Structures are given as structure tokens and as C-alpha cells.
């Protein structure tokens, strides 16, 4: 069963810079990832595409444009 993160949470999976595998569901109000420890590259320039957890957050957060709050 996939792990769900609400679009209102400032987590990497809901950030435009996180490029891991994810899917917007429930009218784009929820993001589903494989697990809370799912990892994907972050395109934020200081991270240089370093894989980070979907459940992390950082000060460079920018909401994924697909999502509605």
C-alpha cells in the first residue's frame, strides 16, 4: 500500500524540486509515494540532485504546481 502525504504538508514529496516517483490523487490533495522512506533526486541547486527522502523538508520548499491545498 502506498504512503500518502497531504498536499498541505511541506515535505519533499509535495515540493516541485523533488523528482522521485510520486502520484497526485484525491483531486490533487494527496501525494502517494511507495513508502515514507522513498527517495528521489532533489533538483535544488545546493543539493546537486542528491537523493532525499519523500518525508523530509527543507528551507527551499516550493509547492508542486500539480497540487491543490
DSSP file (Angstrom, degrees, kcal/mol; ACC not computed):
  #  RESIDUE AA STRUCTURE BP1 BP2  ACC     N-H-->O    O-->H-N    N-H-->O    O-->H-N    TCO  KAPPA ALPHA  PHI   PSI    X-CA   Y-CA   Z-CA
    1    1 A X              0   0    0      0, 0.0     0, 0.0     0, 0.0     0, 0.0   0.000 360.0 360.0 360.0 132.7    0.0    0.0    0.0
    2    2 A X        -     0   0    0      1,-0.1     2,-0.4    33,-0.1    32,-0.2  -0.252 360.0-115.0 -68.4 156.5    1.4    3.4   -0.9
    3    3 A X  E     -A   33   0A   0     30,-2.7    30,-2.6     2,-0.0     2,-0.4  -0.772  31.2-146.3 -90.2 134.8    2.3    6.0    1.7
    4    4 A X  E     -A   32   0A   0     -2,-0.4     2,-0.4    28,-0.2    28,-0.2  -0.855  14.9-172.7-110.4 139.9    0.2    9.2    1.5
    5    5 A X  E     -A   31   0A   0     26,-2.5    26,-2.9    -2,-0.4     2,-0.0  -0.997  28.3-120.3-128.3 126.2    1.2   12.8    2.2
    6    6 A X  E >   -A   30   0A   0     -2,-0.4     3,-1.8    24,-0.2    24,-0.3  -0.359  20.1-125.0 -64.1 143.5   -1.3   15.6    2.3
    7    7 A X  T 3  S+     0   0    0     22,-2.7    -1,-0.1     1,-0.3    23,-0.1   0.710 108.9  64.6 -64.0 -19.2   -0.7   18.4   -0.2
    8    8 A X  T 3  S+     0   0    0     21,-0.4     2,-0.3    61,-0.1    -1,-0.3   0.633  83.1  94.3 -78.7 -13.6   -0.7   20.9    2.7
    9    9 A X  S <  S-     0   0    0     -3,-1.8     2,-1.6     1,-0.1     5,-0.1  -0.616  77.3-133.1 -82.2 137.2    2.4   19.3    4.3
   10   10 A X        +     0   0    0     -2,-0.3     2,-0.3     3,-0.1    48,-0.1  -0.555  56.8 137.2 -89.4  73.1    5.7   20.8    3.4
   11   11 A X    >   -     0   0    0     -2,-1.6     3,-1.6    46,-0.1    46,-0.3  -0.769  69.1-106.5-114.2 159.6    7.5   17.6    2.6
   12   12 A X  G >  S+     0   0    0     44,-3.3     3,-1.8    41,-0.3     6,-0.4   0.864 117.3  61.5 -55.5 -38.5    9.9   16.8   -0.2
   13   13 A X  G 3  S+     0   0    0     41,-2.3    -1,-0.3     1,-0.3    42,-0.1   0.736 107.1  45.4 -63.0 -21.2    7.2   14.7   -2.0
   14   14 A X  G <  S+     0   0    0     -3,-1.6    50,-3.0    40,-0.3     2,-0.3   0.307  95.9  99.9-102.1   8.0    5.0   17.8   -2.3
   15   15 A X  B X  S-C   63   0B   0     -3,-1.8     3,-0.9    -4,-0.3    48,-0.2  -0.729  73.1-135.0 -97.8 143.3    7.8   20.0   -3.5
   16   16 A X  T 3  S+     0   0    0     46,-3.3    47,-0.1    -2,-0.3    -1,-0.1   0.754 104.2  59.1 -64.9 -25.0    8.4   20.9   -7.1
   17   17 A X  T 3  S+     0   0    0     45,-0.4    26,-2.9    43,-0.1     2,-0.5   0.654  83.4  91.3 -81.7 -16.0   12.1   20.3   -6.7
   18   18 A X  B <   -D   42   0C   0     -3,-0.9    24,-0.2    -6,-0.4    23,-0.1  -0.699  52.0-176.7 -83.3 126.0   11.7   16.6   -5.7
   19   19 A X        +     0   0    0     22,-3.0    22,-0.2    -2,-0.5    23,-0.1   0.073  37.1 122.5-114.5  23.8   11.8   14.4   -8.7
   20   20 A X  S    S-     0   0    0     20,-0.2     2,-0.4    21,-0.2    20,-0.2  -0.188  77.6 -71.5 -75.0 175.1   11.2   11.0   -7.2
   21   21 A X  S    S+     0   0    0     18,-0.4    13,-0.4     2,-0.0     2,-0.3  -0.570  72.5 143.2 -73.1 122.5    8.3    8.7   -8.2
   22   22 A X        -     0   0    0     -2,-0.4     2,-0.4    11,-0.1    11,-0.2  -0.963  34.1-150.6-154.4 165.6    5.0   10.1   -6.9
   23   23 A X  E     -B   32   0A   0      9,-1.6     9,-3.1    -2,-0.3     2,-0.4  -0.979  15.8-134.0-147.3 130.6    1.4   10.5   -7.9
   24   24 A X  E     +B   31   0A   0     -2,-0.4     7,-0.2     7,-0.2     2,-0.2  -0.711  37.6 168.1 -82.8 132.6   -1.2   13.1   -7.1
   25   25 A X  E  >> +B   30   0A   0      5,-3.2     5,-1.7    -2,-0.4     4,-1.4  -0.763  42.2  46.1-134.5 179.1   -4.5   11.6   -6.0
   26   26 A X  T >45S-     0   0    0      1,-0.3     3,-0.6    -2,-0.2    -1,-0.2   0.907 136.2 -40.9  50.5  53.2   -7.8   12.6   -4.4
   27   27 A X  T 345S-     0   0    0      1,-0.2    -1,-0.3    -3,-0.1    41,-0.1   0.825 108.9 -61.9  67.9  31.6   -8.3   15.7   -6.6
   28   28 A X  T 345S+     0   0    0      2,-0.2    40,-2.7    39,-0.1    -1,-0.2   0.765 115.4 111.7  64.3  28.4   -4.6   16.6   -6.3
   29   29 A X  T <<5S+     0   0    0     -4,-1.4   -22,-2.7    -3,-0.6   -21,-0.4   0.459  72.9  45.9-105.0  -5.2   -4.9   17.0   -2.5
   30   30 A X  E   < -AB   6  25A   0     -5,-1.7    -5,-3.2   -24,-0.3     2,-0.5  -0.994  66.6-149.4-138.9 142.7   -2.8   13.9   -1.7
   31   31 A X  E     -AB   5  24A   0    -26,-2.9   -26,-2.5    -2,-0.3     2,-0.5  -0.953  13.6-154.5-111.2 131.3    0.6   12.7   -2.9
   32   32 A X  E     +AB   4  23A   0     -9,-3.1    -9,-1.6    -2,-0.5     2,-0.3  -0.909  16.9 172.3-107.1 132.0    1.2    8.9   -3.0
   33   33 A X  E     -A    3   0A   0    -30,-2.6   -30,-2.7    -2,-0.5   -11,-0.1  -0.840  46.2-102.7-127.1 167.3    4.8    7.6   -2.8
   34   34 A X  S    S-     0   0    0    -13,-0.4     2,-0.3    -2,-0.3   -30,-0.1   0.884  94.3 -23.6 -59.1 -42.6    6.0    4.0   -2.4
   35   35 A X    >   -     0   0    0    -33,-0.1     3,-1.8   -32,-0.1    19,-0.2  -0.964  68.2 -94.9-161.3 167.1    6.9    4.4    1.3
   36   36 A X  T 3  S+     0   0    0     -2,-0.3    19,-0.8     1,-0.3    18,-0.1   0.757 126.4  50.0 -63.7 -21.6    7.8    7.1    3.8
   37   37 A X  T 3  S+     0   0    0     17,-0.1    -1,-0.3    16,-0.1    -3,-0.0   0.306  79.3 135.9 -99.0   9.8   11.4    6.3    3.1
   38   38 A X    <   -     0   0    0     -3,-1.8    16,-2.8    15,-0.1     2,-0.3  -0.293  42.5-150.7 -55.3 139.4   11.1    6.6   -0.7
   39   39 A X  E     +E   53   0D   0     14,-0.2   -18,-0.4    15,-0.1     2,-0.3  -0.872  22.7 164.0-119.7 150.9   14.0    8.5   -2.1
   40   40 A X  E     -E   52   0D   0     12,-2.0    12,-2.8    -2,-0.3   -20,-0.2  -0.981  42.5 -84.3-157.8 156.6   14.3   10.7   -5.1
   41   41 A X  E     -E   51   0D   0     -2,-0.3   -22,-3.0    10,-0.3     2,-0.5  -0.352  34.2-142.0 -65.8 141.8   16.7   13.3   -6.5
   42   42 A X  B     -D   18   0C   0      8,-1.3     7,-1.3   -24,-0.2     8,-0.4  -0.922   3.7-158.3-103.4 127.5   16.3   16.9   -5.4
   43   43 A X        +     0   0    0    -26,-2.9     2,-0.2    -2,-0.5   -25,-0.1   0.367  50.8 126.0 -89.0   5.7   16.9   19.5   -8.1
   44   44 A X    >>  -     0   0    0    -27,-0.2     3,-2.0     1,-0.1     4,-1.0  -0.494  69.9-123.4 -64.2 131.5   17.6   22.3   -5.7
   45   45 A X  T 34 S+     0   0    0      1,-0.3     3,-0.3     2,-0.2    -1,-0.1   0.761 106.7  52.6 -56.5 -33.6   21.0   23.7   -6.8
   46   46 A X  T 34 S+     0   0    0      1,-0.2    -1,-0.3     2,-0.1    -2,-0.1   0.713 108.1  52.7 -76.5 -17.4   22.8   23.2   -3.5
   47   47 A X  T X4 S-     0   0    0     -3,-2.0     3,-1.1     3,-0.0    -1,-0.2   0.653  92.4-149.5 -89.0 -17.4   21.7   19.6   -3.3
   48   48 A X  T 3<  -     0   0    0     -4,-1.0    -5,-0.1    -3,-0.3    -3,-0.1   0.880  68.5 -52.8  50.1  48.3   23.1   18.8   -6.8
   49   49 A X  T 3  S+     0   0    0     -7,-1.3     2,-0.3    -5,-0.5    -1,-0.3   0.769  88.4 167.1  60.5  29.6   20.4   16.1   -7.4
   50   50 A X    <   -     0   0    0     -3,-1.1    -8,-1.3    -8,-0.4    -1,-0.2  -0.565  43.0-108.6 -71.0 133.3   21.2   14.2   -4.2
   51   51 A X  E     +E   41   0D   0     -2,-0.3     2,-0.3   -10,-0.2   -10,-0.3  -0.463  44.7 179.9 -64.6 131.8   18.6   11.6   -3.4
   52   52 A X  E     -E   40   0D   0    -12,-2.8   -12,-2.0    -2,-0.2     2,-0.1  -0.916  32.2 -92.7-130.7 158.5   16.4   12.7   -0.4
   53   53 A X  E >   -E   39   0D   0     -2,-0.3     3,-1.4   -14,-0.2   -41,-0.3  -0.400  24.8-129.7 -71.5 144.4   13.5   11.1    1.4
   54   54 A X  T 3  S+     0   0    0    -16,-2.8   -41,-2.3     1,-0.3   -40,-0.3   0.753 109.0  56.0 -61.9 -24.7   10.0   11.9    0.4
   55   55 A X  T 3  S+     0   0    0    -19,-0.8    -1,-0.3   -17,-0.3   -18,-0.1   0.431  89.9  95.3 -92.4  -1.0    9.2   12.6    4.0
   56   56 A X    <   -     0   0    0     -3,-1.4   -44,-3.3   -45,-0.1     2,-0.3  -0.299  54.2-162.2 -80.9 169.9   11.9   15.3    4.5
   57   57 A X        -     0   0    0    -46,-0.3     2,-0.3   -45,-0.1   -46,-0.1  -0.965   5.8-173.4-145.7 163.7   11.6   19.0    4.2
   58   58 A X    >   -     0   0    0     -2,-0.3     3,-1.2   -48,-0.1     0, 0.0  -0.928  41.9 -98.7-150.3 174.2   13.9   22.0    3.8
   59   59 A X  T 3  S+     0   0    0     -2,-0.3    -1,-0.0     1,-0.3     0, 0.0   0.596 115.0  64.4 -74.9 -10.5   14.0   25.7    3.8
   60   60 A X  T 3  S+     0   0    0      2,-0.0    -1,-0.3   -16,-0.0   -43,-0.1   0.190  74.4 149.1 -96.1  15.9   14.0   25.8   -0.1
   61   61 A X    <   +     0   0    0     -3,-1.2     2,-0.3   -51,-0.1   -49,-0.1  -0.180  20.0 176.0 -56.5 137.2   10.5   24.3   -0.2
   62   62 A X        -     0   0    0      0, 0.0   -46,-3.3     0, 0.0   -45,-0.4  -0.923  35.5-111.5-144.0 117.5    8.3   25.2   -3.2
   63   63 A X  B     -C   15   0B   0     -2,-0.3   -48,-0.3   -48,-0.2     2,-0.2  -0.166  34.1-107.4 -55.2 134.7    4.8   23.6   -3.6
   64   64 A X    >   -     0   0    0    -50,-3.0     3,-1.9     1,-0.1    -1,-0.1  -0.450  26.1-133.0 -59.7 126.4    4.5   21.2   -6.6
   65   65 A X  T 3  S+     0   0    0      1,-0.3    -1,-0.1    -2,-0.2    -2,-0.1   0.683 100.5  67.6 -63.1 -19.1    2.3   23.1   -9.0
   66   66 A X  T 3  S+     0   0    0      2,-0.0    -1,-0.3     0, 0.0     2,-0.1   0.760  88.7  87.8 -69.1 -24.8    0.1   20.0   -9.6
   67   67 A X    <   -     0   0    0     -3,-1.9     2,-0.4   -53,-0.1   -38,-0.2  -0.410  60.2-154.9 -87.1 151.6   -1.2   20.2   -6.0
   68   68 A X              0   0    0    -40,-2.7   -61,-0.2    -2,-0.1   -60,-0.1  -0.945 360.0 360.0-116.3 143.0   -4.2   22.0   -4.5
   69   69 A X              0   0    0     -2,-0.4   -40,-0.1   -62,-0.1    -1,-0.1   0.417 360.0 360.0 -98.9 360.0   -4.2   23.0   -0.9
